[in-house]
Amino acid sequence: MIEKLYLGKIFGIGPVGLFLTITIWFLAYFLEQSINIPQMTIYPFIRIVLLAIFLFDGIYLIFGSLYYLFKFGHEKTLITQGPYQFIRHPIYGAEIYSFTGIIAVLTKSWFIILSVVPLTLMWSWLVQVEENRMITKFGRKYIEYMEDTGQFLPSWRKMKVSAKEKS
């Protein structure tokens, strides 16, 4: 089933996942509006700080990922630098967490924040095809990379080891 959604080497599951992500955001927002849940109360300064953090994170994850993808060639080598040092799917992670955070803060929506749970589960299911392709292509090297890095969020263990190496 997932294989039918896969769009090839360049885009992978991204466009399908983005469409489903936007659909989940809309459903969450309209469900919240239909049951009349009060909006979040966010002080203006905190709102600006949160938007800046989510925006900076999203921009770094997307543009940092694209930089390394173009630098080393998509699927030609196992990329473990830049955002890929800590996250296997940084662009998808940005969609799940950074963009959800931006939309939640802008709409002051509790349900958009809660949509992170189904989004994470959906993306975990969708990326199985990509991860299986990478295992087939890179073998044990990718399996070890999977053990050291988080799927959509950084692995704290990897970050701790990296910080010790830099000290």
C-alpha positions as CSV (number, residue, x, y, z in Angstrom):
1,M,0.0,0.0,0.0
2,I,2.7,2.5,1.0
3,E,4.7,1.6,-2.1
4,K,1.9,2.8,-4.3
5,L,2.1,6.3,-2.6
6,Y,5.9,6.4,-3.1
7,L,6.8,9.0,-5.8
8,G,10.3,8.0,-6.6
9,K,13.9,9.0,-5.7
10,I,13.5,12.7,-5.9
11,F,10.3,13.4,-3.9
12,G,9.9,10.1,-2.1
13,I,6.8,10.1,0.1
14,G,7.0,13.9,0.7
15,P,4.2,15.3,-1.5
16,V,1.7,12.6,-0.3
17,G,2.8,13.2,3.3
18,L,2.5,17.0,2.9
19,F,-1.0,16.6,1.5
20,L,-2.1,14.4,4.4
21,T,-0.4,16.7,6.9
22,I,-2.3,19.7,5.6
23,T,-5.5,17.6,5.7
24,I,-4.9,16.7,9.3
25,W,-4.2,20.3,10.3
26,F,-7.5,21.4,8.6
27,L,-9.5,18.6,10.3
28,A,-8.0,19.4,13.7
29,Y,-8.7,23.1,13.3
30,F,-12.3,22.6,12.1
31,L,-13.0,20.0,14.7
32,E,-11.8,22.4,17.4
33,Q,-14.0,25.2,15.9
34,S,-17.0,23.0,15.7
35,I,-16.9,22.0,19.4
36,N,-16.0,25.5,20.4
37,I,-12.8,24.9,22.4
38,P,-11.3,28.2,23.7
39,Q,-8.1,29.4,22.0
40,M,-4.7,29.3,23.6
41,T,-3.8,32.5,25.5
42,I,-0.3,33.5,24.4
43,Y,1.4,36.7,25.4
44,P,2.5,38.7,22.4
45,F,6.2,38.5,23.3
46,I,6.0,34.7,23.9
47,R,4.1,34.3,20.6
48,I,6.9,36.1,18.7
49,V,9.6,34.1,20.4
50,L,7.8,30.8,19.7
51,L,7.3,31.8,16.0
52,A,10.9,32.7,15.7
53,I,12.1,29.4,17.2
54,F,9.8,27.3,15.0
55,L,10.6,29.3,11.9
56,F,14.4,29.1,12.5
57,D,14.2,25.4,13.2
58,G,12.1,24.7,10.1
59,I,14.3,26.8,7.8
60,Y,17.5,25.2,9.1
61,L,16.0,21.7,8.8
62,I,14.8,22.2,5.2
63,F,17.6,24.3,3.7
64,G,20.3,22.5,5.7
65,S,18.9,19.2,4.4
66,L,18.6,20.3,0.8
67,Y,22.2,21.7,1.0
68,Y,23.6,18.3,2.0
69,L,21.3,16.4,-0.4
70,F,22.6,18.5,-3.4
71,K,26.2,18.5,-2.1
72,F,26.5,14.7,-1.8
73,G,23.9,13.6,-4.3
74,H,20.5,12.2,-3.4
75,E,20.8,8.5,-2.5
76,K,24.3,8.3,-3.9
77,T,25.9,8.3,-0.5
78,L,24.6,8.0,3.0
79,I,24.4,11.6,4.3
80,T,25.3,11.9,8.0
81,Q,26.2,15.6,8.1
82,G,24.3,18.7,8.9
83,P,20.7,18.0,10.1
84,Y,21.2,14.3,9.1
85,Q,23.8,14.0,11.9
86,F,20.9,13.8,14.4
87,I,17.7,13.2,12.3
88,R,17.1,10.7,9.5
89,H,14.2,12.6,8.0
90,P,14.8,16.3,8.9
91,I,12.5,17.7,6.2
92,Y,9.6,15.6,7.4
93,G,10.5,16.4,11.0
94,A,10.2,20.1,10.1
95,E,6.7,19.5,8.6
96,I,5.6,17.6,11.7
97,Y,7.0,19.7,14.5
98,S,8.1,23.1,13.2
99,F,5.3,23.9,10.8
100,T,2.7,22.4,13.2
101,G,4.1,24.7,15.9
102,I,3.9,27.8,13.6
103,I,0.3,27.0,12.6
104,A,-0.7,26.3,16.2
105,V,0.8,29.5,17.5
106,L,-0.7,31.6,14.6
107,T,-4.2,30.0,15.1
108,K,-3.9,29.7,18.9
109,S,-5.2,26.1,18.4
110,W,-4.9,23.4,21.0
111,F,-6.0,20.7,18.5
112,I,-3.3,21.7,16.0
113,I,-0.7,21.0,18.7
114,L,-2.4,17.7,19.5
115,S,-2.3,16.8,15.8
116,V,1.4,16.1,16.3
117,V,0.5,12.7,17.6
118,P,-1.4,11.4,14.5
119,L,1.1,13.2,12.2
120,T,4.1,11.4,13.8
121,L,2.3,8.1,13.5
122,M,1.3,8.8,9.9
123,W,4.8,9.9,8.9
124,S,6.4,6.9,10.7
125,W,4.2,4.6,8.6
126,L,4.9,6.5,5.4
127,V,8.7,6.6,5.7
128,Q,8.9,2.8,6.0
129,V,9.3,2.5,2.2
130,E,12.2,5.1,2.1
131,E,13.9,3.4,5.1
132,N,13.6,0.0,3.5
133,R,15.1,1.4,0.3
134,M,18.0,2.9,2.3
135,I,18.6,-0.4,4.1
136,T,18.7,-2.2,0.7
137,K,21.1,0.3,-0.7
138,F,23.4,0.9,2.3
139,G,22.9,-2.3,4.3
140,R,24.4,-2.5,7.8
141,K,25.7,1.1,7.6
142,Y,22.1,2.4,7.4
143,I,20.9,0.1,10.2
144,E,23.7,1.5,12.4
145,Y,22.7,5.0,11.4
146,M,19.1,4.3,12.3
147,E,20.2,3.1,15.8
148,D,22.2,6.3,16.3
149,T,19.7,8.9,15.0
150,G,16.1,9.8,15.6
151,Q,13.6,9.4,12.9
152,F,12.1,12.9,13.1
153,L,13.6,14.4,16.3
154,P,17.2,14.3,17.4
155,S,18.5,11.4,19.4
156,W,19.5,12.7,22.8
157,R,22.1,9.9,23.0
158,K,23.7,11.0,19.8
159,M,23.7,14.6,20.8
160,K,25.3,13.7,24.1
161,V,28.1,11.7,22.4
162,S,28.6,14.5,19.9
163,A,28.9,17.1,22.7
164,K,31.5,15.0,24.5
165,E,33.5,14.6,21.4
166,K,33.6,18.3,20.8
167,S,34.7,19.0,24.5
